[in-house]
Amino acid sequence: MTSSSTTLSLVDTDPAELAVDAIVIGVHSQTTGPDATSGPAGTLLLADGAESIAAAFDGKLTATLALLGATGGPGEVIKLATLGTVTAPLVVAVGLGPEPTGAAPAPETLRRAAGAAVRALAGAPRVALSLPLPDDADAPAALRAVAEGALLGGYRFAGYKTKPQPSRREPVAEVLIAVPDAADATARAEVDRATAVAGAVRTSRDWVNTAPNELRPPAFAEAVATAARAAGLDVEVLDEEQLRAGGYGGITAVGQGSDAPPRLVKLTWTPRGGTNGKRVALVGKGITFDTGGISIKPAQGMWEMKSDMAGAAAVGAAMLAIAALKPAVTVTGYLPMAENMPSGTSYRPGDVVTMFNGKRVEVLNTDAEGRMILGDAMARACADGTDYLFETSTLTGGQVIALGKRISGVMGTPELCERVKVAGDTVGEPAWPMPLPDDVRKGMDSDVADISQVNAGMDRAGHMLQGGVFLREFVTDDVAWAHIDIAGPGYHSGEPTGYWTKGGTGVPVRTLVQLVEDVAANG
């Protein structure tokens, strides 16, 4: 099942004269100042880009919006029939929050506003966005944000309903973005980049949202491989026999409880015009469904465990964007895939598993399965050779407890963790570096193996850190690495907000692409 697509284009026509179904403008909340317009719902200030629309309303636009309840709060959407005052039959005001002092709105503010507006306009075939874009060095980032927000806010998973739903409106088919010069090469390049990256995020969301009975490991591997080959990537898929023969004990152990056998997908981007000599490895957890295995999870909420492959979905999708953007750096993606099921063939607490790098792991909890398949994939990435390793996974509930649903946890080489944080802040996918304490590792010493899978003495305490400490065992000393725990940000179970719709979010596709481009540019 795939989502409907939305197309983007640039226009430099006066917004009041655009032949569209709706024109979107920005409004700020404001409490003081000579230009403030007071109304029953509060005080509003029109953002740049709305001048011609305001003129068509004879200066009464903000007062009218206020009467409709507009406050200018971030993400708020208010619709107003134009009754012929402008060409579009509908003006849509989206809140941008307080007007920033001496600057345009932050890119993430614009991204969320564009997403909220386009999502609210589902059913309108053609929409234009006339949001405030700076005319300085920040212009490309702002335009990129608006374009990404529009494409991601307009996302809707096709779903499985057998009958038409009268209340279900199709996503906006075409979005026009008003800019000073529609022929500007830099602006067009930003839209092209946003289309490639947002398209990859949408693909990631599709994979996460697919029903788990339709995306078991062999089917997931085939879906990724098919998309990757079409994008021009080199593809290698290891099946269960090859995994067993190759010594991938972690992937094999987790996958042996299911009648849908495990897979390891390797995707490679090699620049055609030479590289800067650096190599990047991306690794993503692909547990297509996680029951917890023998250490079975509670039934409540288990249906969301279809999203336990969000890390692999993000890596696979990021590789598609990388193939489109063609950075001058070699990038290899590793997607270990398994279904963690309880059965007579499941791996057990007490088992000792020999991993790809030869280390032996004592299993204490079969629900800590993600680190088992990731350990193998990370060890393979290091064996193949890489300078930087970025791994992402819905690894621990501890990430949600510590950092909530929006902020990923990052562990690993301190310098690389900081690089992840900067990249996340740039694209609107925040991440926060966390420590890897020695006492957590000491508690994972095993009486019978090289390391235990969890720190039994700590139980759930420091659970996110336990995952990072375990994964560190499978990275060689010469490789800088970062583990990005997206247990919260990888899946949104609440109401749609900004450019997030319900279900898979696509986090951290944009962060991974940003990191790869940063390595290509700066080494």
C-alpha positions in Angstrom: 0.0 0.0 0.0 1.4 3.4 -0.9 0.4 7.0 -0.2 -0.9 9.5 -2.8 1.7 11.9 -4.2 1.8 15.7 -4.1 3.7 17.7 -6.7 5.5 21.0 -6.0 6.2 24.0 -8.2 7.4 27.6 -7.8 5.4 30.7 -8.9 6.2 34.4 -8.8 2.6 35.5 -9.7 0.9 37.9 -7.3 -0.7 35.6 -4.7 -4.0 37.5 -5.0 -4.2 36.6 -8.6 -3.3 32.9 -8.4 -5.9 30.5 -9.9 -5.9 28.0 -7.1 -8.4 26.5 -4.7 -6.9 28.1 -1.6 -4.1 30.6 -0.8 -2.2 30.1 2.5 -0.8 33.1 4.3 1.0 33.3 7.7 -0.1 35.2 10.7 1.8 36.0 13.9 0.4 36.5 17.4 1.2 40.0 18.7 0.3 41.7 21.9 1.7 45.2 21.4 2.7 47.6 18.7 1.1 50.2 16.4 0.3 47.7 13.7 -1.6 45.2 16.0 -5.2 44.5 15.1 -7.3 43.6 18.1 -10.3 41.3 17.9 -12.3 39.1 20.2 -9.8 36.3 19.9 -6.7 38.3 20.5 -4.2 40.3 18.5 -2.8 39.3 15.0 -0.1 40.5 12.7 0.1 39.4 9.1 3.4 37.8 8.1 5.3 38.8 5.0 3.8 37.4 1.8 0.2 38.4 2.7 0.4 42.0 1.6 -1.6 41.8 -1.6 -4.2 39.5 0.1 -4.6 42.1 2.9 -5.0 44.9 0.4 -7.8 43.1 -1.3 -9.7 43.0 2.0 -9.3 46.7 2.5 -7.2 46.3 5.6 -10.0 44.2 7.4 -8.3 40.8 7.0 -6.8 40.5 10.5 -9.9 41.7 12.2 -12.0 39.2 10.2 -9.6 36.4 11.1 -9.7 37.4 14.7 -13.5 37.2 14.7 -13.2 33.7 13.4 -11.0 32.8 16.4 -7.5 33.2 15.0 -4.8 33.8 17.5 -1.7 33.2 15.4 -0.6 30.3 17.6 1.8 27.9 16.0 0.1 25.5 13.6 -3.3 27.0 14.0 -5.3 27.0 10.7 -8.2 29.3 10.0 -10.2 29.3 6.7 -11.9 32.3 5.3 -14.1 32.5 2.2 -12.9 35.3 -0.1 -16.2 36.0 -1.8 -14.4 37.2 -4.9 -12.0 39.6 -3.2 -9.1 37.6 -4.6 -8.9 34.9 -7.3 -8.8 32.0 -4.9 -12.1 31.1 -3.2 -10.4 30.5 0.1 -7.8 32.3 2.2 -6.2 30.1 4.8 -4.3 31.7 7.7 -1.7 29.5 9.5 -0.3 30.5 12.8 3.4 31.2 13.1 3.5 32.2 16.7 5.0 35.5 17.9 6.9 37.5 15.2 10.6 36.9 15.7 12.7 39.9 16.4 14.6 41.1 13.4 14.4 37.8 11.6 12.2 35.5 9.6 10.5 32.6 11.3 12.7 29.6 12.0 12.7 26.9 9.3 11.0 24.4 11.6 8.2 26.9 12.3 7.7 27.3 8.5 7.9 23.5 8.0 5.3 22.8 10.6 3.0 25.6 9.4 3.2 24.4 5.7 2.5 20.9 6.9 -0.5 21.9 9.0 -2.0 24.0 6.2 -1.7 21.5 3.5 -3.0 18.7 5.7 -6.0 20.9 6.6 -6.7 21.5 2.9 -7.1 17.8 2.0 -9.7 17.7 -0.8 -8.5 20.9 -2.5 -6.7 19.9 -5.7 -4.5 23.0 -6.0 -3.1 25.1 -3.2 -0.7 28.0 -3.1 1.6 28.9 -0.1 2.5 32.5 0.4 4.5 32.2 3.5 7.3 34.6 4.7 10.6 33.8 3.0 13.8 35.8 3.8 15.7 37.5 1.0 19.2 36.8 2.5 21.4 33.8 3.1 18.7 32.1 5.0 16.3 32.0 2.1 17.3 28.5 0.8 16.8 26.8 4.2 13.4 28.5 4.6 12.2 27.5 1.1 13.4 24.0 1.7 11.5 23.9 5.0 8.3 25.1 3.4 8.6 22.6 0.6 9.3 19.7 2.9 6.4 20.7 5.2 4.0 20.8 2.3 4.9 17.4 1.0 5.0 15.7 4.4 1.9 17.4 5.8 0.0 16.2 2.7 1.0 12.6 3.3 -1.7 10.1 3.8 -1.3 6.3 3.9 -3.6 4.6 1.4 -4.9 2.1 4.1 -7.0 -1.0 3.6 -10.7 0.1 3.7 -12.9 -1.9 1.3 -15.6 0.8 1.0 -15.2 4.5 0.0 -15.2 6.8 3.0 -17.3 9.9 2.4 -15.4 11.9 5.0 -12.0 10.9 3.6 -10.7 13.6 1.4 -7.8 13.1 -1.0 -4.5 14.9 -0.2 -3.7 18.1 -2.1 -2.5 17.1 -5.5 -0.5 20.2 -6.4 1.2 22.8 -4.2 2.5 26.1 -5.6 5.0 28.1 -3.5 5.1 31.8 -4.0 8.7 33.1 -4.4 10.2 36.4 -5.7 11.7 34.6 -8.8 10.4 31.3 -9.9 13.2 30.8 -12.3 16.0 31.2 -9.7 18.3 28.2 -10.0 19.0 28.0 -6.3 15.3 28.0 -5.4 14.6 25.3 -8.0 17.4 23.2 -6.6 16.0 23.5 -3.1 12.6 22.3 -4.3 14.2 19.4 -6.2 16.1 18.4 -3.1 13.0 18.7 -0.9 11.1 16.6 -3.3 13.7 13.8 -3.2 14.1 13.9 0.6 10.4 14.2 1.4 9.7 11.5 -1.1 12.1 9.2 0.8 10.4 10.1 4.1 7.0 9.3 2.6 8.4 5.9 1.5 9.7 5.3 5.0 6.3 6.1 6.4 4.6 3.8 3.9 6.8 0.9 5.0 6.2 1.6 8.7 2.4 1.9 8.3 2.0 -1.3 6.2 0.2 -4.0 8.1 2.8 -6.4 9.7 1.3 -9.5 8.0 2.1 -7.9 4.7 5.6 -6.8 5.5 7.3 -9.8 7.1 11.1 -10.0 6.6 11.2 -11.6 3.2 8.6 -9.1 1.9 10.2 -6.1 3.5 13.6 -7.1 2.0 12.1 -7.5 -1.4 10.3 -4.1 -1.2 13.5 -2.4 -0.2 15.6 -4.2 -2.8 13.2 -3.4 -5.6 13.1 0.3 -4.7 16.9 0.4 -4.3 17.6 -1.2 -7.6 15.2 1.2 -9.3 17.2 4.1 -7.7 20.5 2.8 -9.1 21.9 1.4 -5.8 23.9 -1.8 -5.6 21.9 -4.4 -3.7 22.8 -7.6 -1.7 20.2 -9.7 0.2 21.3 -12.5 2.5 18.6 -15.1 3.2 18.4 -17.4 6.3 20.8 -20.0 5.0 23.4 -17.4 4.1 23.0 -15.7 7.4 23.6 -18.9 9.3 26.6 -19.9 7.1 28.0 -16.3 7.5 28.0 -16.4 11.3 25.2 -13.9 11.9 24.2 -15.4 15.1 22.2 -12.5 16.4 20.0 -12.1 13.4 19.5 -15.9 13.1 18.6 -16.3 16.8 16.0 -13.6 16.8 14.5 -14.8 13.5 14.4 -18.5 14.3 11.1 -18.2 16.2 9.1 -17.1 13.1 8.1 -19.0 10.0 9.0 -15.9 8.0 12.8 -16.2 8.0 15.2 -13.3 8.6 17.1 -11.2 6.0 20.0 -8.8 5.8 19.8 -6.2 3.1 22.9 -4.3 2.0 22.6 -1.2 -0.1 25.6 0.7 -1.6 25.9 4.1 -3.2 29.2 4.7 -5.0 29.6 8.1 -6.5 30.3 8.0 -10.3 32.5 11.0 -10.3 34.9 10.1 -7.4 34.7 10.6 -3.7 36.3 12.6 -0.9 37.8 9.3 0.4 35.4 9.0 3.3 33.0 6.1 3.8 29.7 6.2 5.7 27.7 3.2 7.0 24.1 3.5 7.9 22.5 0.7 10.0 18.8 0.4 10.9 16.8 -2.1 13.0 14.3 -4.0 11.0 12.1 -6.0 13.4 9.0 -6.3 11.3 6.9 -7.2 14.4 8.0 -7.6 18.0 6.0 -9.7 20.3 8.9 -9.8 22.7 9.4 -13.5 21.9 9.5 -15.8 25.0 9.7 -12.7 27.2 6.4 -11.7 25.7 5.1 -8.1 25.8 1.8 -7.1 27.4 -1.1 -7.1 24.9 -2.0 -3.5 25.3 -0.5 -1.4 22.5 1.3 -4.3 21.0 -0.2 -3.4 17.6 2.2 -0.5 17.4 5.1 -3.0 17.3 4.6 -3.1 13.5 6.7 0.1 13.8 9.7 -1.7 15.3 11.3 -1.7 11.8 11.2 2.1 11.6 15.0 2.3 11.8 15.5 0.0 8.8 12.7 1.9 7.0 14.6 5.1 7.6 17.9 3.8 6.4 16.4 2.2 3.3 14.6 5.4 2.5 17.6 7.6 3.2 19.6 5.5 0.7 17.0 6.3 -1.9 17.4 10.0 -1.3 21.1 9.7 -1.3 20.9 8.0 -4.7 18.9 10.9 -6.0 21.1 13.6 -4.4 24.4 11.9 -5.4 26.8 13.1 -2.7 30.5 12.7 -3.3 30.9 10.1 -0.6 30.5 6.3 -0.5 27.5 5.2 1.6 26.4 1.7 2.5 23.2 0.8 4.3 22.7 -2.3 6.3 19.2 -3.4 7.1 18.9 -6.5 9.4 15.4 -7.9 9.4 13.6 -10.4 11.6 10.3 -11.1 13.2 10.4 -11.7 16.9 7.9 -14.4 17.7 7.2 -17.0 20.5 7.3 -20.5 19.3 8.9 -23.9 19.8 11.9 -22.7 17.9 12.3 -19.3 19.5 15.6 -18.3 21.2 15.3 -18.4 25.0 16.5 -16.5 28.1 19.7 -18.3 29.0 20.8 -19.0 25.5 24.4 -18.1 24.5 24.6 -16.7 20.9 27.8 -16.2 18.9 27.7 -12.9 17.0 29.2 -12.0 13.6 32.3 -10.6 15.3 32.8 -13.7 17.3 31.6 -12.3 20.7 29.3 -14.5 22.7 26.2 -13.0 24.2 24.2 -14.4 27.1 20.5 -13.8 26.4 18.6 -12.7 29.5 15.5 -11.1 27.8 14.3 -12.1 24.3 12.5 -8.7 24.2 15.9 -7.0 23.9 16.1 -8.4 20.4 16.9 -5.3 18.5 20.4 -5.0 19.8 21.0 -8.6 18.8 20.4 -8.1 15.1 22.0 -4.7 15.1 25.2 -6.1 16.7 25.6 -8.4 13.7 24.9 -5.6 11.2 27.2 -3.1 12.8 30.0 -5.7 13.0 29.5 -6.5 9.3 29.7 -2.7 8.5 33.0 -2.4 10.4 34.4 -5.6 8.7 33.5 -4.1 5.3 35.3 -0.9 6.2 33.9 2.5 7.1 35.0 5.8 8.7 31.6 6.8 10.2 28.8 4.5 11.4 25.3 5.9 12.1 22.8 3.4 13.5 19.2 4.1 14.2 16.5 2.0 15.9 13.4 2.0 18.0 15.5 0.3 20.6 14.3 1.1 24.1 11.3 2.4 26.0 13.9 4.1 28.1 14.3 6.7 25.4 10.7 7.7 25.6 10.8 7.9 29.4 14.0 10.1 29.3 13.4 12.3 26.3 9.8 12.0 25.2 8.2 11.5 21.8 10.0 14.2 19.8 13.7 14.0 20.9 15.9 11.1 19.9 18.6 9.8 22.2 22.2 9.7 20.8 25.1 7.6 22.2 28.5 6.8 20.8 31.6 8.7 19.9 31.1 12.2 21.5 32.2 14.2 18.5 29.9 12.2 16.2 27.0 12.5 18.7 27.4 16.3 18.6 27.4 16.1 14.8 24.1 14.2 14.9 22.6 16.8 17.3 23.6 19.7 14.9 22.2 17.8 11.9 18.9 17.1 13.8 18.5 20.7 14.9 19.1 21.8 11.3 16.4 19.6 9.8 13.9 19.7 12.6 14.6 16.2 14.1 16.0 17.1 17.5 18.4 14.6 19.2 20.2 14.8 22.6 23.5 13.1 23.4 23.5 10.7 26.3 26.4 9.0 28.2 27.7 5.4 28.1 28.6 5.0 31.8 31.2 2.4 32.8 29.1 1.1 35.7 26.3 0.1 33.2 28.8 -1.9 31.2 30.2 -3.6 34.3 26.8 -4.8 35.2 26.6 -6.6 31.8 29.5 -8.9 32.6 28.3 -12.4 32.2 29.3 -15.5 34.2 29.2 -17.7 31.1 29.7 -15.5 28.0 31.6 -12.3 26.9 28.6 -10.0 27.7 25.0 -10.3 28.8 22.4 -8.7 26.7 21.0 -6.5 29.4 22.2 -5.3 32.9 20.1 -7.5 35.1 21.1 -5.6 38.2 19.7 -2.3 36.9 16.5 -3.8 35.5 14.8 -0.9 33.6 17.0 1.8 35.1 19.2 3.4 32.4 17.6 1.2 29.9 18.4 3.4 26.9 22.0 3.5 28.1 22.2 -0.3 28.4 21.3 -0.5 24.7 24.0 1.9 23.7 26.6 0.2 25.9 25.8 -3.2 24.3 26.0 -1.9 20.8 29.4 -0.4 21.5 30.8 -3.9 21.7 30.3 -4.4 18.0 32.1 -1.3 16.7 35.8 -1.4 16.1 38.0 1.1 17.8 38.9 2.9 14.5 35.3 3.7 13.6 33.5 6.8 14.8 29.9 5.8 15.6 26.5 7.1 16.8 23.5 5.2 17.9 20.2 7.1 17.4 17.3 5.7 19.5 14.0 6.7 17.9 11.6 4.7 20.1 9.5 7.8 20.6 10.0 9.9 17.5 9.8 7.0 15.0 6.0 6.5 15.4 3.3 9.1 16.2 0.2 7.5 17.8 -1.6 10.8 18.6 -3.5 13.3 16.5 -1.8 14.8 13.4 0.3 17.8 14.2 2.4 20.0 11.9 3.8 17.8 9.2 3.5 14.7 11.3 0.5 12.5 10.5 -0.7 9.6 12.6 1.6 6.5 12.2 5.2 6.4 10.9 7.0 9.7 11.0 10.0 9.0 8.8 12.4 10.1 11.6 15.4 10.2 11.1 15.6 10.0 7.3 16.3 13.8 7.0 18.9 13.7 9.7 20.8 10.8 8.0 20.7 12.6 4.6 22.0 15.8 6.3 24.8 13.9 7.9 25.8 12.2 4.7 25.8 15.5 2.9 27.9 17.0 5.7 30.5 14.3 5.4 30.6 14.7 1.7 31.2 18.5 2.1 33.4 18.5 5.1 34.8 15.0 5.6 
